[in-house]
């Protein structure tokens, strides 16, 4: 049987990409169980998440670039699944393209429409038995469940998925070589992120918790436990308090370095944003502040048992008990 080249173009945001990983793990498990060696998968990302995805050892990974778009016309894949409808993927060619056609993006056309990629419609379009299984066994919301439609598109049955798919934190283990870089901080520390929506505030300012509340928690962590605060993000326009236990890494680290910083930390405290999901992927105990109820409901972490979630807290004092619990659970990798 001839080998089929299958490409999966991941979303262009950190959190959205991480939420696709259960379905990617399922594809790998199905391929291995049913000896589907005629299917050759490759993940494509436009994010600086490439190194992290490679370290997970799921499938081959490459970046979406002008060069890769050009090569796609010379040697197109048999099937390409576009997991988000964005102009960033325009110009990428495939013999058969699969994606979600959106009314407001009529110029982006796919060979096969995948309406289940729309969160409001996913559970009504995908087989009821599959949705029930993913909800009852793993507490997956539509944001995670919708991507399992790829497994059906590849010819696997609901019964095969249910018999095969197993998922926990160990299924997304990062290899040790990834952690060769060491953070430039010798003290025990918590990682804080005050940003949301990739640091871009247009139409997303309501996702931000008061920065003074973050400073309050950082001060408390140091006063009671001697734990330093490492602040991450894209923008460093907001001034941090001048204290030797506040460390400003905003705009200074690559995404790989940020992941390693999280790995060696005592935990994470931040808004509902990409680093919150990255912290969860790194299996760190965390506190995440959700200012939108729909985000709390649909876009929760892969591994809920590592995260304590708050919806629209008014004061830092509301978080104190969770902060104490997080710090008491931490072994402090340093």
N, C-alpha and C positions, 0 to 999 in steps of 0.2 A: 504494500500500500504506500502510495506517495506521501511524503511528509508535507503536512499543511502548516504554513507559517501563520501564527495567530499573534496579533499585537493588541495590547491593551493600553490605551492612552489615558493616563490617570488625570484627575482634576488638577487645577492649578493653584489650589490652596492646601496648606499643610494639613489642617484638620480633616478636610474632605478626602484627601488622599489616604490618610490613616484609616478612615472609616471604610475604605474599600478593601482593606487587607483581609478581613474574614472571608470574603468571597474569593480572593486570590488564593488564600490557604486552601479553601475548599476545592478549587480547580486543581491545585497541585496534588491534593489527596486523591481526587478522582482519577487524575492522570496516572498516578502510581498504582492505585488499586486495580484499575481496569487495563493496565499496561497499554495506555493510549500513546504509544511512542511515536505514532504518526502525527501527533499534535505537538508543535514546537512553539512555546509561548515566549513572548518578550514584553516587558513593561516599558512604557515610554512616559517620561515625566518632563515637565518644563520647569520644575522646581530645583532648588539646590538640595533637594531631598534625595538625590541620586545615590550618594554614598551610603546613606542610612538604609535605603531599599536594597542596595547591593549586599550590605552586611547581614540582612535577614535571610539571604540564601533561598529565595523563593523561585524566581526565574531570572533570566538575563534582564538587565536594565540599561536603557540608554536615554539620552537627553533629547528633547524636542528642539531641534535647531534648524537653521536654514539649510545646513548641509544634509541633515537627516531627511528634510522635506524633499530636497533635490534627489537624494538616493531612492526615496519612496517611488518616484516616477520611473526610475531605471530598473528597480527590483521590488515591485509592490508586494505586500503581504497578501495572503489569500483572504484573510478577514482582519479587519481592524475595528476594535470596539472603543468608541469615544465616550468615556464615562461622564463627561461634562461638555455642554455645548458652548464653546467659546471661540472667539476669533483667533485665539492663539494657535489653534490647530488647523486653521485654514491653509490650504495648499498642500496638506499631507495626503498622499494618494494611496489607495488600496483597491484590490480587485473587487472587494465587497466591504462596504463601510456600514457599521452599525452605530446608531446613536439616537438621541432624543431630539426630534424636530420641534422647534419652538416657534410660535406664531410671530414673535417679535424678532426672530432671526431667520427669516424666510430664505436668505441667501446662503444659509448653511444647510446643505441637503445630504442625506444619507441614503444608501441603498436600502437599508432595513431600519425601520423606526422601532425604538425601544421605549414605549410609553411608560413602562414600569420604573424608569429612572426618575420620573417625576414623583417626588415624595408624597404629595396628596393622593396620588392614584396607585402607588405601588402595591398596597395591600389588597386592593380590589381587582388588580390585574393578574398578579402572581397567583399560582395555585394555593388554595386555602390551606391544604395540608402542609405545604412548605412554610407558609407564613406562621402557622400555628406552632410548628416544630421550632423554628428559629426564635419565636417569642418565648415559648415555654421553657426551652432548654438553655437559652443564652440571653434572654431578655433583650433581644435585638429590636430596635425601633426601625421604622421605614427607611431611615437614613442609611442603615447598614443592610437591611434585608433586600432592598431594591437591586443591589449589585449581583445577587445570586441568580438573577435572570440570565446572566452570561452562561452559567452552568447549563441552563436549559437550552440556550441557543447553541451550545456545543454538542447537544444531543444526549446529555445525561438526563435521567428521569428523576422525578421527585423522590421515588423510593431509593434510588442509588445515592442521592445526596443525603437523605436521612440516615441510611446505613453507613455512610462513609465519613461524614463531616464530624470532626472532633475539634474543639477549640478551647484553649485556655492561654494563659500568659506564656507558657513554655513553647507554644506553637510559633511564637514570634520572638525567638531568642537571637540576640545580636552576637556575632562572633567576637572573641576576645581581642583579635588584632585591631578592631575598630577603636579600642580605647588606649592606643599608644600615646596620644596627646594627653597631657595632664594640665588641669586648670591652674592659672597663676594665682592661686589663693591657698594658703596653708591652713587656715582656720576652718572649723566646722561652719557651715553656712546653709542658709535657705535661699532658694531662687525665687525672685519676685518678677512679675511682669504686669505692668500697669496698662498695657496697650490692648487693643482689640482690632479685628478686621485688618490684619497685616500692617498695623500702624497707620492706616488711612482712615481718617475720621469722617469723611463725607458720608452722610446718611447712616453713620454708625456711632455717633457720639453717645447715644443712649446706652450703648453696651459698656460704657466705662464706669467703674466704681470710683468714688472719690479717692484721689491719690493720697490725701492726708491719712486716710484709713489704712492704706498700705504702709505708710511711714510709721503709723502707730503700732501696727503688728510687728514691723521690723524692730522698732525700739523695744517692744515687750520681749521679743525673742532674745535680744541681747541682754537686757536688764535681768531677766530671770534665768537664762540658760547660757549666756555668753556666746550665742549663735550669731554669726555675722549675716549680712544681707547682700546678695549678689543680684543686681537688677539687670534684666535682659530686655531686648526689644530692638526696634529699628531706629526710632527717634530718641534723641537725648536732649530735646528742647526743654522738657520739664526738669527743673533743677532739683537734685537730690539734697537732703540735709548734709551738712558738712560734719561728718563724724568718721573716725577711722574704721568703724565697723560697717559702713556703707560702701559697697564696691560697685562702680558703674561700668558694666560691660555692654551697654546699649550701643549698637552699631559697630561693635568691635570684634564680634565673633561670627564665624561661619555657622551654618546650621548644624554641621557635624560637631563643631566645638561646643555649641549650645547643648546638644544632646549629651555630650560627655560631661559638661558642667552639671547638667541635671543628674547624670548617673552618679557622680561623686558627692552630690549634695545630701542634706538631711531631708529634703522635700521641696515642694513647690507651692507657691501661693500666687494666684493671678486671676485675671478676667477670663471669660469664655473666649478663648482664642487659640491659635495654632500651638503655641508652647504648652498650653494646658493638655492638648492631645499628645504632644511630643513627650511630656513628662509621664503621661500614662503609658505610652509605648515603652518608655524606659523603666516602667514598673516602680515609680516613685510614689510614695504617699503624698497626697496633695489636697489643697483646698481651692476650689474654683468658684468664682463669683459669677452668677448668671443674672443679667439684667433683663433678659427676654425670656418669657415663659416658654415660648415655642422652641427656643434653643435648648432649654433645659429638658424639654419633653422629647425632642427628636435627635439632638446632636450631642448626646451624652458620650462618655468615654467608652473605649473598647472593654476596659476592665473596671467596672464600677466599684469593686471592692478596694481599689487603691485611692479612690477620690471621695472627698466630702464636699457636697454641693450646697450652695446657698442661693436662694432667689431673692434679689433686691434687698440685701441687708442694709439697714439704715446707719448702723454704727459699727466701728471696729470691735466694740465690746461684745457684740453678738457672736463674733468669731473666736473670742478668747478660748472657750472650752475646746473647740476643734483644734486650735493651734497648740494647746497644751497636749492634747492627745497625739497629734502628729509628731511633736517633738519627743514625746515619751516613747513612741513606736520606733523612732529612727535609731539606727545603729551608728549613724554618723560615719560614713565611709572613710573619713580622714582619721 
